[in-house]
C-alpha cells in the first residue's frame, strides 16, 4: 500500500463519519475508497461493515433513554434480524468476487436511489400511537428481508429500515429511529462475525478507516451546523452514481 492509498483511506474514513453524522450514506465512501485502492469487492464490502460499526454503536447510545424503554418489545425483531443478517452474509460468502462484482453496480444504483428518496421515505411522526405495538408476522417478514439485505450489502440499509419500520411499527419518528439504530447494531455484528470467520476482512484497510470514521463523526456535528444537508446528500448521491459507473465501465 502506497502513501496515496493510505491518505485516500484516511480521508474516506473521515468523510464517511461526517456524512453519516449529517445525512447518512457513509458506506458509499468507504466502499468506494477500498474499490479504488484495489480491494476485491467482497473484501471491500465486508471491511466497510467493520469500519461503520462504531458509528452504529454511538448512534444507539445517543438514543439510550428510548432504547431502555423499548428493548423488550424489540426482541422479536432483533431475533429476526439475526437470522436475516446471517443469511445475507452467508450468501455473500457463497459468491466469488467476479459474481459479486457483476452485481455491485446494480446494488449501488438501488442503494443510491433509496438514499436519494430517503427524505420522502421517513415515517411521519405519530406521537399518539402506541409505541411498537406490533410483533406482527408482516412486520417480522419485512424486517427479515431488510436484514438479509443488510447482511449482504449494507449501503442504504438504515434508510430502508427506517422506511419499513414506519410501515409496520407504531411510534413517533425518534422511537422508530432508536429501534433502527439498535437493529443496525444487531445486523452489523452478525455480519461482521460471519465475515471474520470467513477470512474476508482486510484488517489493514479497516485500521486506517476506523480512526477517520470516528473523527469524522465528531466533526460532523460542526459540519451539520454549517453545511446544508442537501449539499451533503448530493455529494453522497454523486459518489454512489460514480461508483456504479466505475463498476459498469471497469468490470
C-alpha positions in Angstrom: 0.0 0.0 0.0 1.5 3.4 -1.1 1.2 6.7 0.7 -1.6 7.9 -1.7 -3.8 4.9 -0.9 -3.2 5.5 2.8 -4.2 9.1 2.6 -7.2 8.1 0.4 -8.4 5.7 3.1 -7.8 8.1 6.0 -9.7 10.9 4.1 -12.5 8.4 3.1 -13.0 7.4 6.7 -13.2 11.0 7.8 -15.7 12.0 5.1 -17.7 8.8 5.9 -18.0 9.8 9.5 -19.0 13.4 8.6 -21.7 12.4 6.1 -23.1 9.7 8.4 -23.5 12.4 11.1 -25.2 14.8 8.8 -27.2 12.8 6.3 -26.2 9.1 6.4 -24.6 7.2 3.4 -21.0 6.9 4.6 -20.8 3.3 3.4 -20.7 4.6 -0.2 -17.5 6.4 0.6 -15.6 3.7 2.5 -16.6 1.0 0.0 -15.6 3.3 -2.9 -12.2 4.2 -1.4 -11.4 0.5 -1.0 -12.5 -0.3 -4.5 -10.3 2.5 -5.9 -7.4 1.1 -3.7 -7.8 -2.3 -5.5 -9.5 -4.2 -2.7 -11.7 -7.0 -4.1 -15.4 -6.2 -3.9 -16.3 -8.8 -1.3 -13.5 -7.8 1.0 -14.3 -4.1 0.4 -18.0 -4.7 1.4 -17.1 -6.8 4.5 -14.4 -4.4 5.6 -16.7 -1.4 5.2 -19.1 -3.1 7.6 -16.5 -3.2 10.3 -15.4 0.4 9.7 -19.0 1.6 10.1 -19.8 -0.4 13.2 -18.5 2.1 15.8 -20.9 4.7 14.3 -23.9 2.3 14.8 -22.9 2.0 18.5 -22.5 5.7 19.1 -25.8 6.4 17.3 -27.5 3.9 19.5 -26.1 5.3 22.7 -27.5 8.7 21.7 -30.9 7.1 22.0 -30.2 5.2 25.2 -33.1 6.6 27.1 -35.5 5.5 24.4 -33.9 2.1 24.0 -34.2 1.3 27.7 -38.0 1.5 27.2 -38.3 -0.5 24.1 -35.7 -3.3 24.2 -38.2 -5.9 25.4 -40.6 -5.2 22.6 -37.7 -5.2 20.1 -36.5 -8.7 21.0 -38.6 -10.4 18.2 -37.3 -8.0 15.6 -33.8 -8.5 16.9 -34.1 -12.3 16.6 -35.4 -11.9 13.1 -32.6 -9.6 12.3 -30.0 -12.1 13.5 -31.5 -14.7 11.1 -31.7 -12.3 8.2 -28.2 -10.9 8.7 -26.8 -14.5 8.9 -28.5 -15.5 5.7 -27.3 -12.3 3.9 -23.7 -12.6 5.0 -23.6 -16.4 4.1 -25.0 -15.7 0.7 -22.2 -13.1 0.1 -19.5 -15.6 1.2 -21.0 -18.2 -1.2 -20.3 -15.9 -4.1 -16.9 -15.4 -5.8 -15.5 -11.9 -6.5 -16.5 -11.9 -10.2 -20.1 -12.9 -9.5 -20.4 -10.3 -6.7 -18.7 -7.6 -8.8 -21.3 -8.1 -11.6 -24.0 -7.4 -9.0 -22.3 -4.4 -7.4 -23.3 -1.6 -9.9 -26.9 -2.7 -9.7 -26.8 -2.8 -5.9 -25.2 0.6 -5.9 -27.8 2.1 -8.2 -30.6 0.7 -6.0 -28.9 1.9 -2.8 -28.3 5.3 -4.3 -32.0 5.6 -5.4 -33.0 4.5 -1.9 -30.8 7.1 -0.3 -32.0 9.9 -2.7 -35.6 9.0 -1.8 -34.8 9.0 1.9 -36.4 12.3 2.8 -39.7 11.1 1.3 -39.4 7.7 3.0 -39.1 9.0 6.5 -42.1 7.9 8.6 -44.5 10.7 9.7 -44.5 11.5 13.4 -47.3 9.7 15.2 -46.9 10.8 18.8 -50.2 9.5 19.9 -49.7 6.0 18.6 -48.8 3.1 20.8 -45.1 2.6 20.8 -44.1 -0.5 18.8 -47.4 -2.2 19.1 -46.6 -4.9 16.7 -44.9 -8.3 16.7 -46.9 -8.9 13.6 -46.0 -11.5 11.0 -45.8 -8.9 8.3 -43.5 -6.7 10.4 -41.2 -9.7 11.0 -41.1 -10.7 7.4 -40.3 -7.2 6.2 -37.5 -6.9 8.8 -36.2 -10.3 7.7 -35.8 -9.0 4.1 -34.2 -5.8 5.3 -31.7 -7.8 7.5 -30.8 -10.1 4.6 -30.0 -7.1 2.5 -28.1 -5.5 5.4 -26.0 -8.7 5.9 -25.4 -9.0 2.2 -24.7 -5.3 1.2 -25.1 -2.7 3.9 -25.3 0.5 1.8 -28.6 2.2 2.3 -29.7 -0.2 5.0 -30.5 2.5 7.5 -32.8 4.4 5.1 -34.5 1.1 4.1 -35.1 0.0 7.7 -36.4 3.4 8.8 -38.9 3.3 6.0 -40.1 -0.2 6.6 -40.3 0.2 10.3 -42.5 3.2 9.7 -44.9 1.0 7.7 -45.0 -1.9 10.2 -44.4 -0.4 13.6 -46.1 2.2 15.8 -44.4 5.1 17.5 -43.1 8.6 16.6 -40.0 9.2 14.4 -37.5 9.3 17.3 -38.7 5.9 18.7 -38.5 4.4 15.2 -35.0 5.8 14.7 -33.9 4.4 18.1 -35.2 0.9 17.0 -33.5 1.3 13.7 -30.2 2.0 15.3 -30.5 -0.9 17.7 -31.3 -3.3 14.9 -28.5 -1.9 12.8 -26.0 -3.0 15.6 -27.5 -6.5 15.6 -27.3 -6.9 11.8 -23.8 -5.4 11.5 -22.5 -7.5 14.4 -23.8 -10.8 12.9 -22.4 -9.9 9.5 -19.0 -9.0 11.0 -18.8 -12.3 12.9 -19.5 -14.2 9.6 -17.1 -12.1 7.6 -14.3 -12.5 10.2 -14.9 -16.3 10.3 -14.8 -16.4 6.5 -11.5 -14.5 6.4 -12.6 -11.8 4.0 -11.8 -8.8 6.2 -8.9 -6.6 5.1 -7.7 -5.6 8.5 -5.0 -3.1 7.3 -7.7 -1.1 5.5 -10.1 -1.3 8.4 -7.4 0.0 10.8 -6.9 3.0 8.5 -10.6 3.7 8.1 -11.9 3.4 11.7 -10.0 6.3 13.2 -11.1 8.6 10.4 -14.7 7.5 10.8 -14.5 8.3 14.5 -13.0 11.7 13.9 -15.4 12.4 11.1 -18.4 11.6 13.3 -17.2 14.1 15.8 -16.6 16.8 13.1 -20.0 16.0 11.6 -21.6 17.9 14.5 -19.7 21.1 13.4 -20.5 20.3 9.7 -24.2 19.8 10.4 -24.4 23.4 11.8 -22.7 25.0 8.8 -23.2 22.9 5.6 -26.7 22.5 4.2 -27.8 18.8 4.5 -28.9 18.9 0.8 -25.2 19.6 -0.2 -24.0 16.5 1.7 -26.9 14.4 0.3 -25.9 15.4 -3.2 -22.3 14.5 -2.5 -23.3 11.0 -1.4 -25.6 10.6 -4.4 -22.9 11.7 -6.7 -20.5 9.2 -5.0 -23.0 6.4 -5.4 -23.5 7.1 -9.1 -19.8 7.4 -9.7 -19.1 4.1 -8.1 -21.9 2.4 -10.1 -20.4 3.8 -13.3 -17.0 2.7 -12.2 -18.2 -0.9 -11.8 -20.1 -0.8 -15.1 -17.2 0.5 -17.1 -14.3 -1.3 -15.4 -15.5 -4.8 -14.9 
